[in-house]
Amino acid sequence: MSNHALLFEGPGQLSVAEIDERPLEPTEVRVKSDSVGICGSDVHGFTGANRRRVAGMIMGHEAAGIVSERGADVGNPELGARVVLNPAVTCETCEFCRAGEDHRCPHRRLYGCVLDLPGAFADSFVVQARNLVEFDGPAPLEWGALVEPFAVGDHGVGLLPQALEHVLVIGGGPIGVGAALSARRRGFERVVLAEPNEHRRRIAEALGLETFDPTGSDAEPDPFDAAVECVAVPATLDSALRLTRPGGEIVVVGLGPTEMPFSVERLVVGERVMRGSFNYSRQDFARVAAWISQGEVDMGPVIEARVDLEGIVDAFRGYADGSYAAMKTLFQPEPSRGGFA
């Protein structure tokens, strides 16, 4: 059978091609794509801003779909099950994997981010059964495409001491929104999202989050116990140091330039603690999938556009040249949902 897919052919080059569906290995599952998010890292690969995407690959790692075929040794998930993709492939044998810290696995790779692990920008995709998490609550399946970026934010928030009360999240993109929702869900007394873009603030507010414009004329809030920094540029790192109290905790989730200046004086004199946060563990991912699937928060405002294979190339180009700024655009293969707006 044939399978239509989006091929990355090098910086600035995408094409839609018909590829053969290969037979399944015993532990693999074929998933019919329902919704796949366009990630900022995909766009950066498309523009050539990073070199983590190589010609010939199929991108797409924020995926939700329906199981359409199973290998001979697969017991779960069942045929027809609604699933989301945990794209992380780890060795399962190193000290980190054995300790449940698979996000630290030195051999970690992601479906949709390397050549030999094709992603989900296609009619269907093939993955190991263990990389699928069932999405079995009442929420629309398309919300499952938000699990991956939200899990990144959730993992960062999970590194904060639970005894803290006031938490600032810096950056109102999907990862920052996911972090803010996670902080609220974990019971911190006050959670504020700092985002200069008014449109993104309005989306966050539609989700019930308190927001703050760090570039506006409003008085700055009192210092926070902690900041979760989801952008990682010099200005936002400075905000994290400036807006936390002495002794405050700063978790850096954003992955910006390789090297950046920041105020060592604010870090040292204020005895603040700064640490990094990388991706998510299997437990983090499963927890976020279970929560989103229950539909406790309406995720509709986050998903601002849907495109099919005819529209996805234009969506990438729009993100790349700045003419398009939807919070989250989903690839959905069904023509009735397609188009680019």
Secondary structure, DSSP 4 states (H G I P E B T S, - for coil): -EEEEEEEEETTEEEEEEEEPPPPPTTEEEEEEEEEE--HHHHHHHHTSSS---TTB----EEEEEEEEE-TT--SSPTT-EEEE--EE--S-SHHHHTT-GGG-TT-EETTTBTTB--SSBSEEEEEGGGEEE--SSS-GGGGGGHHHHHHHHHHHTTS-TT--EEEEE--SHHHHHHHHHHHHTT-SEEEEE-S-HHHHHHHHHTT-EEE-TTSSSPPPPPEEEEEE-S-SHHHHHHHHHSEEEEEEEEE-----SS----HHHHHHTT-EEEE--S--HHHHHHHHHHHHTTSS--GGGEEEEE-TTTHHHHHHHHHHTS---SEEEE---GGG----
